Amino acid sequence: MTLVECVPNFSEGRRSEVIDQIVAAIAAVDGVHVLDRQSDVTHNRCVITFVGPDEAAAQAAFGGVAAAARLIDLTRHEGAHPRFGAADVVPFVPVKEDDMPVCVELARGLAARVGAELDIPAYLYEDAALRPEYQDLADVRRGEFEGLREAILTDPRRAPDAGPRRLHPTAGAVAIGARPPLIAYNVNLDSDDVELARQIAVAIRERDGGFPKVKAMGLALDDCVQVSMNLVDYRVTSLHTAYEEVARRASARGVRVRESEVVGLLPEAALVDVARRALTATGFTRQQVLEARVLDLLTGS
């Protein structure tokens, strides 16, 4: 038995009763524990974090995908965040670094099952990818639900890794992957200039020559704009570095940061790193965190 984390993203952030049913489908599997749920009305998206033994985690993920397919209709869905599926992204994350092969196996098995039993095309990404061009989630989801509806039929490069060669009429497709822990981190700017947010995103993201291990996009929210980031490896580019660079570039244009937010959970070490940098506490370590020491005592670590 291997303990794994799963962090599925679903294309629903407005109807709490739908999110409740998806969470219930996940939590119904013995041995699975839902650790966190977050939703956003503007993005119209929710992120669920759960852990469990490998096979139980895969069963819970399938339950969440099936519930989303039953309850979410992408032909009626609108939101600021890119999406191509009711269950849009389902990544398995190793709790221990050496367990990545287990997560890859779970992702590939789930993709096959989703395709066969739910009639939803599945694409494998990051460490579970079967094609190098699909390691990056942005490439997998290119065109979103509306664009992929035609491309999946006509472009052999957009064929799924499992399931039918057509989108599910209401549930779309799903990206299923295996990846290391990442931090979903957003910085909201006190401005209505979405082009500014997009320019900052381009400047800081790795694919356009910015910081390594950073993915970013600029979005318009209801009353401000957002630089939405995935820090793929916080040890390479930290929360503090990402925040400072967004704030610096915004300030140069006369715009202040309104707030920032972490979506879902993040590793304890990432916060220790923030404390070191923000407080210039270069010698600060996890061993100085009270709850960490208590947990070590209880677990015998």
C-alpha positions in Angstrom: 0.0 0.0 0.0 1.3 3.4 -1.0 -0.3 6.7 0.3 -0.9 9.2 -2.5 -2.4 12.6 -2.8 -4.9 13.5 -5.5 -5.9 17.1 -6.4 -8.7 17.1 -9.0 -10.0 20.4 -10.4 -13.7 20.5 -11.4 -15.5 23.0 -13.6 -17.9 24.2 -10.9 -17.4 27.0 -8.4 -20.9 28.5 -8.0 -23.3 25.7 -7.1 -22.3 24.4 -3.6 -24.8 21.6 -3.8 -23.0 20.2 -6.9 -19.6 20.5 -5.2 -21.0 18.7 -2.1 -22.1 15.8 -4.3 -18.7 15.5 -5.9 -16.9 15.6 -2.5 -19.3 13.0 -1.2 -18.5 10.7 -4.1 -14.8 11.0 -3.3 -15.2 10.7 0.5 -17.4 7.6 0.1 -14.3 5.4 -0.6 -13.0 3.6 2.5 -9.5 4.9 3.5 -9.8 8.2 1.6 -9.7 11.4 3.5 -10.7 14.8 2.0 -8.3 17.3 3.3 -9.4 20.5 1.6 -11.9 22.0 -0.8 -11.8 25.4 -2.4 -14.0 27.0 -4.9 -14.0 30.3 -6.8 -17.1 32.0 -8.3 -15.2 34.0 -11.0 -13.1 31.1 -12.1 -16.2 28.8 -11.8 -13.9 26.1 -10.6 -13.2 24.0 -7.5 -10.2 22.2 -6.2 -10.5 19.1 -4.0 -7.5 17.7 -2.2 -7.6 14.2 -0.8 -5.3 11.4 0.3 -5.6 7.6 0.5 -4.0 4.3 -0.3 -3.1 4.0 -4.0 -6.0 1.9 -5.2 -8.5 3.6 -3.0 -7.3 7.0 -4.2 -7.9 5.8 -7.8 -11.4 4.6 -7.0 -12.2 8.0 -5.3 -10.9 9.9 -8.3 -13.1 7.8 -10.6 -16.1 8.6 -8.4 -15.3 12.3 -8.5 -15.0 12.2 -12.3 -18.3 10.2 -12.7 -20.1 12.6 -10.4 -18.9 15.6 -12.3 -19.9 14.1 -15.6 -23.4 13.6 -14.3 -23.8 17.0 -12.7 -21.8 19.5 -14.9 -22.8 20.6 -18.4 -19.9 22.4 -20.1 -22.2 23.7 -22.8 -23.7 25.9 -20.1 -20.4 26.6 -18.3 -18.7 30.0 -18.2 -15.7 31.0 -16.1 -12.4 32.9 -16.2 -10.2 29.7 -15.9 -9.4 27.6 -19.0 -11.2 24.2 -19.0 -12.1 21.4 -21.3 -13.7 19.0 -19.0 -16.3 18.8 -16.2 -13.6 17.0 -14.3 -10.9 19.1 -15.9 -7.6 17.9 -14.3 -6.9 14.9 -12.1 -3.3 14.8 -10.9 -1.9 12.1 -8.6 0.9 13.4 -6.4 3.4 11.2 -4.5 3.5 11.8 -0.7 7.0 10.4 -0.8 9.2 11.4 -3.8 10.2 7.8 -4.6 6.5 6.9 -5.2 6.1 8.7 -8.5 6.0 5.4 -10.5 2.9 4.4 -8.4 1.2 7.7 -9.4 2.0 7.2 -13.0 0.5 3.7 -12.9 -2.6 5.1 -11.2 -3.0 7.9 -13.7 -2.8 5.5 -16.7 -5.2 3.0 -15.2 -7.7 5.7 -14.4 -7.5 7.2 -17.9 -8.3 3.8 -19.4 -11.2 3.2 -17.0 -12.7 6.7 -17.5 -12.5 6.2 -21.3 -14.1 2.8 -21.2 -16.8 3.2 -18.5 -17.7 6.9 -18.8 -17.1 7.4 -22.5 -15.0 10.4 -21.8 -11.7 11.0 -23.7 -8.7 11.1 -21.4 -5.3 12.8 -22.0 -2.3 11.8 -19.9 0.1 14.6 -18.9 3.3 15.5 -17.0 5.0 12.4 -15.6 2.2 10.1 -16.9 2.4 11.5 -20.4 2.7 9.0 -23.3 3.7 11.7 -25.7 6.3 14.4 -25.0 4.2 17.1 -26.4 1.6 16.4 -23.7 3.8 16.8 -20.7 2.6 20.4 -20.3 -1.0 20.7 -19.3 -1.5 24.0 -21.3 -0.7 22.0 -24.5 -3.2 19.3 -23.6 -6.0 21.8 -22.9 -5.3 24.0 -25.9 -8.5 25.3 -27.5 -10.6 24.3 -24.4 -13.9 22.6 -24.7 -15.2 24.6 -27.6 -11.9 24.3 -29.7 -11.3 20.7 -29.0 -14.8 19.6 -30.0 -13.8 19.8 -33.7 -10.0 19.3 -33.4 -10.4 15.9 -31.7 -12.3 14.6 -34.8 -10.0 15.9 -37.4 -6.5 16.4 -36.0 -4.5 13.2 -35.3 -2.3 15.2 -32.9 -5.3 15.8 -30.7 -6.4 12.2 -30.3 -6.8 11.2 -26.7 -4.7 8.6 -24.9 -7.8 6.6 -23.9 -11.5 6.7 -24.6 -13.5 7.8 -27.6 -12.2 10.0 -30.4 -14.9 12.6 -29.6 -15.7 14.8 -26.7 -18.4 13.8 -24.3 -21.3 16.1 -25.2 -21.6 17.7 -21.8 -18.5 16.5 -19.8 -15.9 17.2 -22.5 -12.5 15.5 -21.8 -10.3 15.1 -18.8 -6.5 15.5 -18.3 -5.1 12.8 -15.9 -1.6 13.0 -14.7 1.1 12.4 -12.2 3.3 15.3 -10.9 5.3 16.5 -8.0 3.7 18.8 -5.5 3.0 22.3 -7.0 1.7 25.5 -5.5 -1.3 27.1 -7.1 -0.8 30.8 -6.3 -2.7 33.9 -7.4 -1.8 37.6 -7.0 -4.7 40.0 -7.4 -3.8 43.5 -8.7 -5.9 46.6 -7.8 -6.6 47.4 -11.5 -9.0 46.6 -14.3 -6.2 46.4 -16.9 -6.3 42.7 -17.8 -3.5 43.4 -20.4 -1.2 44.4 -17.6 -1.9 41.1 -15.8 -1.2 39.2 -19.1 2.0 41.1 -19.7 3.3 40.3 -16.2 2.3 36.6 -16.6 4.2 36.4 -19.9 7.3 38.1 -18.3 7.5 35.7 -15.3 6.6 32.3 -16.8 9.2 29.9 -17.9 7.9 29.2 -21.4 8.5 32.8 -22.4 11.9 33.2 -20.7 10.8 34.0 -17.2 11.4 32.2 -13.9 12.1 28.4 -14.1 9.3 26.1 -13.0 6.6 28.9 -13.2 3.4 28.7 -15.3 1.3 31.9 -15.3 -1.6 33.6 -17.0 -3.4 36.9 -16.6 -7.1 36.9 -15.9 -9.9 39.5 -15.4 -11.9 39.0 -12.2 -15.1 40.8 -11.3 -13.4 43.9 -9.8 -9.7 43.5 -10.4 -7.2 41.5 -12.4 -5.2 38.4 -11.4 -1.8 36.9 -12.2 -2.6 33.2 -11.7 0.4 31.0 -11.2 1.4 27.4 -10.8 4.8 27.1 -9.1 5.8 23.7 -10.4 8.8 23.4 -8.1 8.8 25.9 -5.2 12.4 24.9 -4.4 13.5 26.4 -7.7 11.2 29.5 -7.7 9.7 30.2 -4.3 6.4 31.8 -3.3 8.3 34.9 -2.1 10.2 35.3 -5.3 7.0 35.0 -7.4 5.1 37.5 -5.3 8.0 40.0 -5.2 8.4 39.9 -9.0 4.7 40.4 -9.7 4.5 43.2 -7.1 7.6 44.9 -8.6 6.3 44.8 -12.2 2.8 46.0 -11.1 4.3 48.8 -9.0 6.4 50.0 -12.0 3.1 50.6 -13.8 1.6 52.4 -10.7 -0.5 49.4 -9.6 -0.5 47.9 -6.1 -1.2 44.3 -5.1 -4.6 44.0 -3.5 -4.1 40.5 -2.1 -2.7 37.1 -2.9 -4.0 33.6 -2.3 -2.9 30.0 -2.2 -5.4 27.6 -3.8 -5.4 24.2 -2.1 -2.6 22.9 0.1 1.1 23.5 0.0 4.2 21.9 1.5 5.3 23.1 4.9 8.8 23.6 3.6 7.4 26.3 1.2 6.3 28.4 4.2 9.6 27.9 6.0 11.2 29.3 2.9 8.9 32.3 2.9 9.8 33.0 6.5 13.5 32.8 5.8 13.3 35.3 2.9 10.6 37.7 4.2 12.2 37.9 7.7 15.8 37.5 6.6 15.8 34.6 9.1 18.4 32.6 7.2 18.9 30.1 10.0 15.1 29.3 10.4 14.2 25.7 9.9 11.2 23.3 10.2 12.5 22.2 13.6 11.4 25.6 15.0 7.8 25.1 14.0 5.9 24.0 17.0 3.3 21.9 15.2 6.0 20.2 13.2 7.8 19.1 16.3 4.6 17.8 17.9 3.8 15.8 14.7 7.3 14.3 14.8 6.8 13.3 18.4 3.4 11.7 17.7 4.6 9.8 14.6 8.0 8.8 15.9 9.8 10.7 13.1 
